[in-house]
Amino acid sequence: GLVLLIFGTGPVKGFATTLLIGIFTSLFTSIFITRMMLDWSVNKGDKLRFVTDMSKNWFTNFHYDFLGKKKYTYIFSSLVVIVSCISFAVNGLDQGVDFVGGRTFQVKFEKPVAPDVIKEELAQVFGSADAKVFGDASQLRITTKYKVEEPGIKADEEVNKLLFETLKKHYSSGITYDQFTNTFEGKKIGVLQAAKVGPSVADDIKTNSYWAVLGSMAIVFLYLMISFRRWQFSLGAIAAIAHDVIFVLGIYSLCYKFMPFHMEMDQHFIAAILTVIGYSMNDTVIVFDRVREYLAGKTKGNFHEIVNRSINTTMSRTINTSLTMILVLLIMFVFGGESIRGFIFAMLVGIVVGTY
């Protein structure tokens, strides 16, 4: 959250602020409010139950040999990393305007249009342009770098006029230039949203994003090394985080060309990656803390058995937390707006991979 707040801009800072408020509020309620309510119930003589008859035996008494299957997980994870790296080299990532600079327009038509046709028409005017379905088939997200380096209103008006002249034939209602370009709440057709990111701003955003990811991983490494006083714990956590991040990036690299929603690499995507890093670290710390507890308590068994026991005893917490987050994210993915689907999808993949 702090990393997002420091390195993020615009809506990402808002997300970071909300995230931090939520974390501190949750911490306060967990430590004080919950304790107060439990003390009140105990003083009344109530019999406290934290399970129901149906759920009391869920995810308990696990005795699965996780480390015994490590060979298969190593093979699977190695294949994922290799395929992801190959995809990075072949497909790359769909870098959004935030990272490469340019102009973006969210344009609504009266009826479904073919993105390839629109792209070809705009390319003849702007030199290069891209058009992708954004939501339903009658709405496109159009991007171009045409005169993005030229400041001032004159260049913006020229781009708007060229866009209007190129697309007006796709409207049967005789839409005017002002009706097409002016944006306002509740608008039904024409340009619904427009944004411009200059090359220098895009470079700053890209640099800040890289520093945000690297900085968060460095903080995780130092925190775990100080907390557990073993660099091996820190290295293991960083390896797990790197695995999760590469997995998410690989999915995006492989799927962005044919997914029905946009999967651009922008500030929101970086926010999702950092959130995944936080979740992955949190889940890893829970297991590491149990390992440390068993080692300090002189629990019988070799290190292999202690790690297995630690994973098994924290399985209930891991599954409950993951399922809760996945259900919430699925609801947001299905019922949320088109603009946040890529962000939510990255978090969904990250949570699933982080749990794995």
BALOBA-1460 file (C-alpha; in Angstrom, 3 decimals):
// residues 356
<rec num="1" residu="g" x="0.000" y="0.000" z="0.000"/>
<rec num="2" residu="l" x="2.751" y="2.457" z="0.916"/>
<rec num="3" residu="v" x="4.692" y="1.598" z="-2.236"/>
<rec num="4" residu="l" x="1.598" y="2.231" z="-4.361"/>
<rec num="5" residu="l" x="0.983" y="5.507" z="-2.558"/>
<rec num="6" residu="i" x="4.557" y="6.680" z="-3.141"/>
<rec num="7" residu="f" x="5.060" y="5.573" z="-6.743"/>
<rec num="8" residu="g" x="1.491" y="5.564" z="-8.068"/>
<rec num="9" residu="t" x="-0.315" y="8.452" z="-9.721"/>
<rec num="10" residu="g" x="-3.931" y="9.459" z="-10.162"/>
<rec num="11" residu="p" x="-6.446" y="6.681" z="-9.460"/>
<rec num="12" residu="v" x="-3.698" y="4.337" z="-8.275"/>
<rec num="13" residu="k" x="-2.977" y="6.689" z="-5.373"/>
<rec num="14" residu="g" x="-6.673" y="6.592" z="-4.555"/>
<rec num="15" residu="f" x="-6.614" y="2.795" z="-4.608"/>
<rec num="16" residu="a" x="-3.531" y="2.794" z="-2.360"/>
<rec num="17" residu="t" x="-5.173" y="5.191" z="0.091"/>
<rec num="18" residu="t" x="-8.299" y="3.047" z="0.264"/>
<rec num="19" residu="l" x="-6.174" y="-0.085" z="0.682"/>
<rec num="20" residu="l" x="-4.183" y="1.419" z="3.555"/>
<rec num="21" residu="i" x="-7.315" y="2.674" z="5.298"/>
<rec num="22" residu="g" x="-8.823" y="-0.798" z="4.949"/>
<rec num="23" residu="i" x="-5.712" y="-2.479" z="6.364"/>
<rec num="24" residu="f" x="-5.504" y="-0.198" z="9.396"/>
<rec num="25" residu="t" x="-9.248" y="-0.403" z="9.993"/>
<rec num="26" residu="s" x="-9.123" y="-4.190" z="9.793"/>
<rec num="27" residu="l" x="-6.161" y="-4.255" z="12.172"/>
<rec num="28" residu="f" x="-7.978" y="-2.018" z="14.650"/>
<rec num="29" residu="t" x="-11.161" y="-4.081" z="14.582"/>
<rec num="30" residu="s" x="-9.222" y="-7.347" z="14.863"/>
<rec num="31" residu="i" x="-7.203" y="-6.229" z="17.869"/>
<rec num="32" residu="f" x="-9.628" y="-4.036" z="19.796"/>
<rec num="33" residu="i" x="-13.230" y="-4.454" z="18.666"/>
<rec num="34" residu="t" x="-13.097" y="-8.241" z="18.361"/>
<rec num="35" residu="r" x="-11.296" y="-8.524" z="21.702"/>
<rec num="36" residu="m" x="-13.875" y="-6.288" z="23.351"/>
<rec num="37" residu="m" x="-16.782" y="-8.329" z="21.995"/>
<rec num="38" residu="l" x="-15.164" y="-11.617" z="23.012"/>
<rec num="39" residu="d" x="-14.515" y="-10.349" z="26.545"/>
<rec num="40" residu="w" x="-18.099" y="-9.156" z="26.759"/>
<rec num="41" residu="s" x="-19.418" y="-12.566" z="25.670"/>
<rec num="42" residu="v" x="-17.138" y="-14.428" z="28.081"/>
<rec num="43" residu="n" x="-18.144" y="-12.203" z="30.998"/>
<rec num="44" residu="k" x="-21.788" y="-12.951" z="30.217"/>
<rec num="45" residu="g" x="-21.015" y="-16.648" z="30.419"/>
<rec num="46" residu="d" x="-21.773" y="-17.331" z="26.770"/>
<rec num="47" residu="k" x="-20.351" y="-20.464" z="25.245"/>
<rec num="48" residu="l" x="-18.275" y="-19.324" z="22.313"/>
<rec num="49" residu="r" x="-18.208" y="-21.364" z="19.130"/>
<rec num="50" residu="f" x="-16.162" y="-20.442" z="16.104"/>
<rec num="51" residu="v" x="-17.541" y="-23.170" z="13.860"/>
<rec num="52" residu="t" x="-20.887" y="-24.619" z="12.902"/>
<rec num="53" residu="d" x="-21.846" y="-28.280" z="12.979"/>
<rec num="54" residu="m" x="-21.339" y="-28.391" z="9.235"/>
<rec num="55" residu="s" x="-17.972" y="-26.616" z="9.094"/>
<rec num="56" residu="k" x="-16.279" y="-27.779" z="12.293"/>
<rec num="57" residu="n" x="-14.279" y="-30.506" z="10.554"/>
<rec num="58" residu="w" x="-13.481" y="-28.603" z="7.386"/>
<rec num="59" residu="f" x="-9.794" y="-28.453" z="6.454"/>
<rec num="60" residu="t" x="-8.704" y="-30.036" z="9.733"/>
<rec num="61" residu="n" x="-6.426" y="-32.984" z="10.419"/>
<rec num="62" residu="f" x="-4.601" y="-32.582" z="7.128"/>
<rec num="63" residu="h" x="-1.716" y="-35.003" z="6.745"/>
<rec num="64" residu="y" x="-0.750" y="-34.487" z="3.135"/>
<rec num="65" residu="d" x="2.883" y="-34.878" z="2.131"/>
<rec num="66" residu="f" x="3.305" y="-31.607" z="0.234"/>
<rec num="67" residu="l" x="7.083" y="-31.776" z="0.087"/>
<rec num="68" residu="g" x="6.840" y="-35.297" z="-1.236"/>
<rec num="69" residu="k" x="5.292" y="-33.811" z="-4.388"/>
<rec num="70" residu="k" x="7.837" y="-31.029" z="-4.749"/>
<rec num="71" residu="k" x="9.431" y="-32.660" z="-7.796"/>
<rec num="72" residu="y" x="6.182" y="-32.350" z="-9.740"/>
<rec num="73" residu="t" x="5.569" y="-28.772" z="-8.617"/>
<rec num="74" residu="y" x="9.142" y="-27.824" z="-9.557"/>
<rec num="75" residu="i" x="8.580" y="-29.255" z="-13.032"/>
<rec num="76" residu="f" x="5.240" y="-27.479" z="-13.424"/>
<rec num="77" residu="s" x="6.544" y="-24.135" z="-12.177"/>
<rec num="78" residu="s" x="9.671" y="-24.398" z="-14.320"/>
<rec num="79" residu="l" x="7.551" y="-25.068" z="-17.399"/>
<rec num="80" residu="v" x="5.340" y="-22.083" z="-16.585"/>
<rec num="81" residu="v" x="8.364" y="-19.799" z="-16.218"/>
<rec num="82" residu="i" x="9.926" y="-21.081" z="-19.457"/>
<rec num="83" residu="v" x="6.676" y="-20.725" z="-21.428"/>
<rec num="84" residu="s" x="6.164" y="-17.251" z="-19.961"/>
<rec num="85" residu="c" x="9.660" y="-16.134" z="-20.946"/>
<rec num="86" residu="i" x="9.159" y="-17.467" z="-24.477"/>
<rec num="87" residu="s" x="5.833" y="-15.639" z="-24.673"/>
<rec num="88" residu="f" x="7.487" y="-12.421" z="-23.485"/>
<rec num="89" residu="a" x="9.976" y="-12.717" z="-26.349"/>
<rec num="90" residu="v" x="7.394" y="-13.668" z="-29.004"/>
<rec num="91" residu="n" x="4.169" y="-11.905" z="-27.992"/>
<rec num="92" residu="g" x="5.420" y="-9.320" z="-25.547"/>
<rec num="93" residu="l" x="2.879" y="-7.539" z="-23.373"/>
<rec num="94" residu="d" x="0.053" y="-5.247" z="-24.375"/>
<rec num="95" residu="q" x="1.558" y="-2.073" z="-22.975"/>
<rec num="96" residu="g" x="-1.065" y="0.578" z="-22.457"/>
<rec num="97" residu="v" x="-0.877" y="4.297" z="-23.079"/>
<rec num="98" residu="d" x="0.427" y="4.783" z="-19.539"/>
<rec num="99" residu="f" x="3.627" y="2.955" z="-20.520"/>
<rec num="100" residu="v" x="4.213" y="3.938" z="-24.148"/>
<rec num="101" residu="g" x="2.452" y="7.286" z="-24.409"/>
<rec num="102" residu="g" x="-0.317" y="8.228" z="-26.803"/>
<rec num="103" residu="r" x="-3.951" y="9.185" z="-27.047"/>
<rec num="104" residu="t" x="-6.798" y="6.907" z="-26.093"/>
<rec num="105" residu="f" x="-10.488" y="7.282" z="-26.918"/>
<rec num="106" residu="q" x="-13.418" y="5.233" z="-25.710"/>
<rec num="107" residu="v" x="-15.892" y="5.508" z="-28.586"/>
<rec num="108" residu="k" x="-19.485" y="4.273" z="-28.589"/>
<rec num="109" residu="f" x="-21.221" y="3.514" z="-31.897"/>
<rec num="110" residu="e" x="-24.907" y="3.064" z="-32.657"/>
<rec num="111" residu="k" x="-24.426" y="-0.558" z="-33.663"/>
<rec num="112" residu="p" x="-21.652" y="-3.184" z="-33.579"/>
<rec num="113" residu="v" x="-18.617" y="-2.398" z="-35.732"/>
<rec num="114" residu="a" x="-15.605" y="-4.401" z="-36.878"/>
<rec num="115" residu="p" x="-12.468" y="-3.332" z="-34.974"/>
<rec num="116" residu="d" x="-10.195" y="-4.343" z="-37.854"/>
<rec num="117" residu="v" x="-12.092" y="-2.102" z="-40.265"/>
<rec num="118" residu="i" x="-11.959" y="0.857" z="-37.890"/>
<rec num="119" residu="k" x="-8.268" y="0.235" z="-37.258"/>
<rec num="120" residu="e" x="-7.487" y="0.231" z="-40.978"/>
<rec num="121" residu="e" x="-9.466" y="3.423" z="-41.580"/>
<rec num="122" residu="l" x="-7.760" y="5.238" z="-38.710"/>
<rec num="123" residu="a" x="-4.307" y="4.003" z="-39.740"/>
<rec num="124" residu="q" x="-4.755" y="5.722" z="-43.101"/>
<rec num="125" residu="v" x="-5.303" y="9.018" z="-41.282"/>
<rec num="126" residu="f" x="-3.047" y="8.763" z="-38.226"/>
<rec num="127" residu="g" x="-0.298" y="6.592" z="-39.687"/>
<rec num="128" residu="s" x="-0.753" y="4.051" z="-36.905"/>
<rec num="129" residu="a" x="-3.700" y="3.297" z="-34.657"/>
<rec num="130" residu="d" x="-5.263" y="0.457" z="-32.739"/>
<rec num="131" residu="a" x="-8.903" y="-0.388" z="-32.084"/>
<rec num="132" residu="k" x="-10.186" y="-3.010" z="-29.661"/>
<rec num="133" residu="v" x="-13.615" y="-3.991" z="-28.439"/>
<rec num="134" residu="f" x="-14.257" y="-2.435" z="-25.052"/>
<rec num="135" residu="g" x="-17.300" y="-4.023" z="-23.427"/>
<rec num="136" residu="d" x="-19.892" y="-4.773" z="-26.109"/>
<rec num="137" residu="a" x="-19.241" y="-4.911" z="-29.847"/>
<rec num="138" residu="s" x="-20.532" y="-1.373" z="-30.394"/>
<rec num="139" residu="q" x="-17.873" y="0.192" z="-28.183"/>
<rec num="140" residu="l" x="-14.186" y="0.465" z="-29.042"/>
<rec num="141" residu="r" x="-11.045" y="1.591" z="-27.298"/>
<rec num="142" residu="i" x="-8.978" y="3.491" z="-29.855"/>
<rec num="143" residu="t" x="-5.328" y="4.422" z="-29.314"/>
<rec num="144" residu="t" x="-2.889" y="6.375" z="-31.458"/>
<rec num="145" residu="k" x="0.423" y="8.195" z="-31.049"/>
<rec num="146" residu="y" x="-0.443" y="10.808" z="-33.654"/>
<rec num="147" residu="k" x="1.049" y="14.182" z="-32.611"/>
<rec num="148" residu="v" x="1.212" y="13.082" z="-28.994"/>
<rec num="149" residu="e" x="4.463" y="15.014" z="-28.578"/>
<rec num="150" residu="e" x="2.902" y="18.286" z="-29.677"/>
<rec num="151" residu="p" x="1.542" y="20.290" z="-26.739"/>
<rec num="152" residu="g" x="-1.410" y="22.625" z="-26.848"/>
<rec num="153" residu="i" x="-5.065" y="22.620" z="-27.772"/>
<rec num="154" residu="k" x="-4.418" y="23.001" z="-31.499"/>
<rec num="155" residu="a" x="-2.948" y="19.497" z="-31.859"/>
<rec num="156" residu="d" x="-5.728" y="18.015" z="-29.725"/>
<rec num="157" residu="e" x="-8.404" y="19.647" z="-31.859"/>
<rec num="158" residu="e" x="-6.745" y="18.410" z="-35.039"/>
<rec num="159" residu="v" x="-6.756" y="14.832" z="-33.743"/>
<rec num="160" residu="n" x="-10.382" y="15.120" z="-32.641"/>
<rec num="161" residu="k" x="-11.449" y="16.454" z="-36.044"/>
<rec num="162" residu="l" x="-9.608" y="13.709" z="-37.907"/>
<rec num="163" residu="l" x="-11.163" y="11.104" z="-35.632"/>
<rec num="164" residu="f" x="-14.620" y="12.561" z="-36.205"/>
<rec num="165" residu="e" x="-14.231" y="12.813" z="-39.978"/>
<rec num="166" residu="t" x="-13.051" y="9.205" z="-40.151"/>
<rec num="167" residu="l" x="-15.757" y="7.701" z="-37.954"/>
<rec num="168" residu="k" x="-18.826" y="9.836" z="-38.699"/>
<rec num="169" residu="k" x="-19.847" y="7.591" z="-41.602"/>
<rec num="170" residu="h" x="-20.504" y="4.824" z="-39.072"/>
<rec num="171" residu="y" x="-23.280" y="6.916" z="-37.497"/>
<rec num="172" residu="s" x="-26.671" y="7.083" z="-39.184"/>
<rec num="173" residu="s" x="-28.056" y="9.848" z="-36.972"/>
<rec num="174" residu="g" x="-26.019" y="12.658" z="-38.519"/>
<rec num="175" residu="i" x="-23.958" y="13.283" z="-35.406"/>
<rec num="176" residu="t" x="-22.190" y="16.656" z="-35.214"/>
<rec num="177" residu="y" x="-18.582" y="17.306" z="-34.239"/>
<rec num="178" residu="d" x="-19.544" y="18.753" z="-30.853"/>
<rec num="179" residu="q" x="-21.910" y="15.878" z="-30.145"/>
<rec num="180" residu="f" x="-19.163" y="13.423" z="-31.028"/>
<rec num="181" residu="t" x="-16.258" y="14.959" z="-29.094"/>
<rec num="182" residu="n" x="-17.799" y="16.589" z="-26.018"/>
<rec num="183" residu="t" x="-17.822" y="14.204" z="-23.071"/>
<rec num="184" residu="f" x="-20.374" y="14.327" z="-20.287"/>
<rec num="185" residu="e" x="-21.986" y="11.952" z="-17.827"/>
<rec num="186" residu="g" x="-24.701" y="9.796" z="-19.336"/>
<rec num="187" residu="k" x="-23.506" y="10.213" z="-22.917"/>
<rec num="188" residu="k" x="-24.793" y="7.432" z="-25.186"/>
<rec num="189" residu="i" x="-22.762" y="7.685" z="-28.421"/>
<rec num="190" residu="g" x="-19.531" y="9.282" z="-29.581"/>
<rec num="191" residu="v" x="-16.408" y="9.770" z="-27.488"/>
<rec num="192" residu="l" x="-17.248" y="8.730" z="-23.938"/>
<rec num="193" residu="q" x="-13.748" y="9.187" z="-22.539"/>
<rec num="194" residu="a" x="-10.485" y="10.587" z="-23.852"/>
<rec num="195" residu="a" x="-6.992" y="10.733" z="-22.394"/>
<rec num="196" residu="k" x="-3.509" y="11.739" z="-23.464"/>
<rec num="197" residu="v" x="-0.170" y="10.662" z="-22.020"/>
<rec num="198" residu="g" x="3.000" y="12.256" z="-23.382"/>
<rec num="199" residu="p" x="6.192" y="10.228" z="-23.934"/>
<rec num="200" residu="s" x="8.035" y="11.823" z="-21.007"/>
<rec num="201" residu="v" x="5.114" y="11.191" z="-18.660"/>
<rec num="202" residu="a" x="4.870" y="7.602" z="-19.915"/>
<rec num="203" residu="d" x="8.582" y="7.079" z="-19.234"/>
<rec num="204" residu="d" x="8.136" y="8.433" z="-15.709"/>
<rec num="205" residu="i" x="5.177" y="6.127" z="-15.094"/>
<rec num="206" residu="k" x="7.098" y="3.128" z="-16.432"/>
<rec num="207" residu="t" x="10.147" y="3.941" z="-14.304"/>
<rec num="208" residu="n" x="8.027" y="4.425" z="-11.188"/>
<rec num="209" residu="s" x="6.269" y="1.122" z="-11.863"/>
<rec num="210" residu="y" x="9.551" y="-0.761" z="-12.101"/>
<rec num="211" residu="w" x="10.810" y="0.854" z="-8.911"/>
<rec num="212" residu="a" x="7.518" y="0.068" z="-7.177"/>
<rec num="213" residu="v" x="7.790" y="-3.654" z="-7.948"/>
<rec num="214" residu="l" x="11.508" y="-3.884" z="-7.153"/>
<rec num="215" residu="g" x="11.121" y="-1.726" z="-4.053"/>
<rec num="216" residu="s" x="8.294" y="-3.840" z="-2.694"/>
<rec num="217" residu="m" x="10.336" y="-7.015" z="-3.172"/>
<rec num="218" residu="a" x="13.338" y="-5.432" z="-1.436"/>
<rec num="219" residu="i" x="11.131" y="-4.404" z="1.485"/>
<rec num="220" residu="v" x="9.761" y="-7.939" z="1.718"/>
<rec num="221" residu="f" x="13.289" y="-9.374" z="1.734"/>
<rec num="222" residu="l" x="14.482" y="-7.048" z="4.505"/>
<rec num="223" residu="y" x="11.334" y="-7.476" z="6.585"/>
<rec num="224" residu="l" x="11.534" y="-11.259" z="6.542"/>
<rec num="225" residu="m" x="15.261" y="-11.285" z="7.210"/>
<rec num="226" residu="i" x="14.752" y="-9.049" z="10.248"/>
<rec num="227" residu="s" x="11.683" y="-10.944" z="11.467"/>
<rec num="228" residu="f" x="12.987" y="-14.483" z="11.031"/>
<rec num="229" residu="r" x="16.713" y="-13.731" z="11.226"/>
<rec num="230" residu="r" x="17.445" y="-16.164" z="8.442"/>
<rec num="231" residu="w" x="18.207" y="-15.023" z="4.932"/>
<rec num="232" residu="q" x="16.923" y="-18.372" z="3.646"/>
<rec num="233" residu="f" x="13.371" y="-17.384" z="4.605"/>
<rec num="234" residu="s" x="13.739" y="-14.096" z="2.737"/>
<rec num="235" residu="l" x="15.157" y="-15.782" z="-0.338"/>
<rec num="236" residu="g" x="12.362" y="-18.359" z="-0.340"/>
<rec num="237" residu="a" x="9.695" y="-15.658" z="-0.094"/>
<rec num="238" residu="i" x="11.266" y="-13.614" z="-2.910"/>
<rec num="239" residu="a" x="11.428" y="-16.736" z="-5.094"/>
<rec num="240" residu="a" x="7.733" y="-17.401" z="-4.414"/>
<rec num="241" residu="i" x="6.813" y="-13.790" z="-5.197"/>
<rec num="242" residu="a" x="8.864" y="-13.775" z="-8.404"/>
<rec num="243" residu="h" x="7.164" y="-17.029" z="-9.434"/>
<rec num="244" residu="d" x="3.706" y="-15.518" z="-8.855"/>
<rec num="245" residu="v" x="4.523" y="-12.324" z="-10.757"/>
<rec num="246" residu="i" x="6.017" y="-14.196" z="-13.725"/>
<rec num="247" residu="f" x="2.968" y="-16.477" z="-13.796"/>
<rec num="248" residu="v" x="0.570" y="-13.513" z="-13.975"/>
<rec num="249" residu="l" x="2.690" y="-11.749" z="-16.603"/>
<rec num="250" residu="g" x="2.868" y="-14.972" z="-18.604"/>
<rec num="251" residu="i" x="-0.915" y="-15.382" z="-18.593"/>
<rec num="252" residu="y" x="-1.306" y="-11.801" z="-19.788"/>
<rec num="253" residu="s" x="1.314" y="-12.243" z="-22.498"/>
<rec num="254" residu="l" x="-0.316" y="-15.437" z="-23.754"/>
<rec num="255" residu="c" x="-3.937" y="-14.309" z="-23.594"/>
<rec num="256" residu="y" x="-4.167" y="-10.584" z="-24.307"/>
<rec num="257" residu="k" x="-4.718" y="-11.046" z="-28.045"/>
<rec num="258" residu="f" x="-7.912" y="-13.066" z="-27.778"/>
<rec num="259" residu="m" x="-9.482" y="-12.322" z="-24.395"/>
<rec num="260" residu="p" x="-12.879" y="-10.550" z="-24.615"/>
<rec num="261" residu="f" x="-11.668" y="-7.794" z="-22.274"/>
<rec num="262" residu="h" x="-8.605" y="-5.573" z="-22.464"/>
<rec num="263" residu="m" x="-5.456" y="-6.812" z="-20.730"/>
<rec num="264" residu="e" x="-3.250" y="-3.771" z="-20.993"/>
<rec num="265" residu="m" x="-0.177" y="-3.305" z="-18.877"/>
<rec num="266" residu="d" x="-0.918" y="0.017" z="-17.209"/>
<rec num="267" residu="q" x="-0.884" y="1.562" z="-13.747"/>
<rec num="268" residu="h" x="-3.890" y="-0.466" z="-12.668"/>
<rec num="269" residu="f" x="-2.121" y="-3.649" z="-13.709"/>
<rec num="270" residu="i" x="0.926" y="-2.662" z="-11.637"/>
<rec num="271" residu="a" x="-1.401" y="-2.016" z="-8.696"/>
<rec num="272" residu="a" x="-2.775" y="-5.544" z="-9.139"/>
<rec num="273" residu="i" x="0.757" y="-6.988" z="-9.264"/>
<rec num="274" residu="l" x="1.737" y="-5.194" z="-6.060"/>
<rec num="275" residu="t" x="-1.450" y="-6.403" z="-4.376"/>
<rec num="276" residu="v" x="-0.600" y="-9.956" z="-5.441"/>
<rec num="277" residu="i" x="2.897" y="-9.493" z="-4.004"/>
<rec num="278" residu="g" x="1.368" y="-8.406" z="-0.707"/>
<rec num="279" residu="y" x="-0.996" y="-11.372" z="-0.616"/>
<rec num="280" residu="s" x="1.742" y="-13.833" z="-1.568"/>
<rec num="281" residu="m" x="4.000" y="-12.493" z="1.166"/>
<rec num="282" residu="n" x="1.212" y="-12.587" z="3.744"/>
<rec num="283" residu="d" x="0.394" y="-16.219" z="3.007"/>
<rec num="284" residu="t" x="4.077" y="-17.175" z="2.975"/>
<rec num="285" residu="v" x="4.741" y="-15.449" z="6.296"/>
<rec num="286" residu="i" x="1.942" y="-17.447" z="7.952"/>
<rec num="287" residu="v" x="3.599" y="-20.727" z="6.964"/>
<rec num="288" residu="f" x="7.098" y="-19.481" z="7.817"/>
<rec num="289" residu="d" x="5.925" y="-18.339" z="11.234"/>
<rec num="290" residu="r" x="4.500" y="-21.781" z="11.948"/>
<rec num="291" residu="v" x="7.780" y="-23.376" z="10.833"/>
<rec num="292" residu="r" x="9.700" y="-21.084" z="13.176"/>
<rec num="293" residu="e" x="7.278" y="-21.875" z="15.997"/>
<rec num="294" residu="y" x="7.734" y="-25.625" z="15.544"/>
<rec num="295" residu="l" x="11.506" y="-25.332" z="15.292"/>
<rec num="296" residu="a" x="11.678" y="-23.219" z="18.450"/>
<rec num="297" residu="g" x="9.309" y="-25.559" z="20.279"/>
<rec num="298" residu="k" x="11.490" y="-28.565" z="19.594"/>
<rec num="299" residu="t" x="8.736" y="-30.314" z="17.674"/>
<rec num="300" residu="k" x="9.701" y="-33.869" z="16.862"/>
<rec num="301" residu="g" x="10.640" y="-34.709" z="13.313"/>
<rec num="302" residu="n" x="13.112" y="-33.643" z="10.686"/>
<rec num="303" residu="f" x="12.866" y="-30.394" z="8.740"/>
<rec num="304" residu="h" x="10.884" y="-32.080" z="5.957"/>
<rec num="305" residu="e" x="8.237" y="-33.262" z="8.430"/>
<rec num="306" residu="i" x="8.110" y="-29.914" z="10.235"/>
<rec num="307" residu="v" x="7.500" y="-27.982" z="7.008"/>
<rec num="308" residu="n" x="4.798" y="-30.446" z="5.993"/>
<rec num="309" residu="r" x="3.136" y="-30.123" z="9.378"/>
<rec num="310" residu="s" x="3.317" y="-26.336" z="9.164"/>
<rec num="311" residu="i" x="1.599" y="-26.267" z="5.781"/>
<rec num="312" residu="n" x="-1.064" y="-28.732" z="6.900"/>
<rec num="313" residu="t" x="-1.889" y="-26.867" z="10.103"/>
<rec num="314" residu="t" x="-2.246" y="-23.551" z="8.262"/>
<rec num="315" residu="m" x="-4.252" y="-25.071" z="5.406"/>
<rec num="316" residu="s" x="-7.599" y="-24.084" z="6.920"/>
<rec num="317" residu="r" x="-6.572" y="-20.447" z="7.144"/>
<rec num="318" residu="t" x="-5.093" y="-20.468" z="3.631"/>
<rec num="319" residu="i" x="-8.151" y="-21.987" z="1.965"/>
<rec num="320" residu="n" x="-10.661" y="-19.849" z="3.852"/>
<rec num="321" residu="t" x="-8.786" y="-16.635" z="3.083"/>
<rec num="322" residu="s" x="-8.234" y="-17.526" z="-0.565"/>
<rec num="323" residu="l" x="-11.823" y="-18.614" z="-1.168"/>
<rec num="324" residu="t" x="-13.158" y="-15.440" z="0.435"/>
<rec num="325" residu="m" x="-10.982" y="-13.236" z="-1.761"/>
<rec num="326" residu="i" x="-11.687" y="-15.248" z="-4.902"/>
<rec num="327" residu="l" x="-15.456" y="-15.037" z="-4.367"/>
<rec num="328" residu="v" x="-15.292" y="-11.262" z="-3.908"/>
<rec num="329" residu="l" x="-13.076" y="-10.845" z="-6.968"/>
<rec num="330" residu="l" x="-15.333" y="-13.067" z="-9.082"/>
<rec num="331" residu="i" x="-18.331" y="-10.913" z="-8.183"/>
<rec num="332" residu="m" x="-16.378" y="-7.779" z="-9.110"/>
<rec num="333" residu="f" x="-15.190" y="-9.405" z="-12.336"/>
<rec num="334" residu="v" x="-18.703" y="-10.383" z="-13.426"/>
<rec num="335" residu="f" x="-20.624" y="-7.314" z="-12.288"/>
<rec num="336" residu="g" x="-17.887" y="-4.673" z="-12.382"/>
<rec num="337" residu="g" x="-17.276" y="-2.303" z="-15.247"/>
<rec num="338" residu="e" x="-15.210" y="-3.109" z="-18.301"/>
<rec num="339" residu="s" x="-12.445" y="-0.757" z="-17.189"/>
<rec num="340" residu="i" x="-11.587" y="-2.848" z="-14.103"/>
<rec num="341" residu="r" x="-11.880" y="-6.353" z="-15.570"/>
<rec num="342" residu="g" x="-8.209" y="-6.560" z="-16.535"/>
<rec num="343" residu="f" x="-7.214" y="-5.398" z="-13.053"/>
<rec num="344" residu="i" x="-9.523" y="-7.911" z="-11.355"/>
<rec num="345" residu="f" x="-8.402" y="-10.735" z="-13.654"/>
<rec num="346" residu="a" x="-4.756" y="-10.102" z="-12.724"/>
<rec num="347" residu="m" x="-5.664" y="-10.278" z="-9.044"/>
<rec num="348" residu="l" x="-7.692" y="-13.461" z="-9.551"/>
<rec num="349" residu="v" x="-4.810" y="-15.205" z="-11.289"/>
<rec num="350" residu="g" x="-2.395" y="-13.894" z="-8.666"/>
<rec num="351" residu="i" x="-4.485" y="-15.119" z="-5.730"/>
<rec num="352" residu="v" x="-4.885" y="-18.593" z="-7.248"/>
<rec num="353" residu="v" x="-1.176" y="-18.836" z="-8.058"/>
<rec num="354" residu="g" x="-0.202" y="-17.375" z="-4.690"/>
<rec num="355" residu="t" x="-2.275" y="-20.021" z="-2.934"/>
<rec num="356" residu="y" x="-0.593" y="-22.713" z="-5.041"/>
